Amino acid sequence: MMRVASAVLLMALALPATQAGEAHHRIGEVDARRMSDAEYEAILETARRNGWSYPAAQVESGHKRHFQEFRMRLMNRGYEIVSDGTVI
């Protein structure tokens, strides 16, 4: 599952940025959140390996912020985030 999400993420981020309003692909919000969470967990795992730790509230806030930034990156690359679970 993690490999699939990583592959989809790499494909999404490899697309060139498009003009505002030019959605070429659709991705479900649940799938986008899943990919964002996987990416953020990888960041946290790297931090843990380096001996860093964060309070739970800070991790939760980081997840929310990361998802908002992740959504913007997808949209800048031509993805439309849909709420019905539609995938790429």
Secondary structure, DSSP 4 states (H G I P E B T S, - for coil): -HHHHHHHHHHHHHSPP--TT---EEEEHHHHHHHHHHHHHHHHHHHHHTT----HHHHHHHHHHHHHHHHHHHHHTTEEEETT----
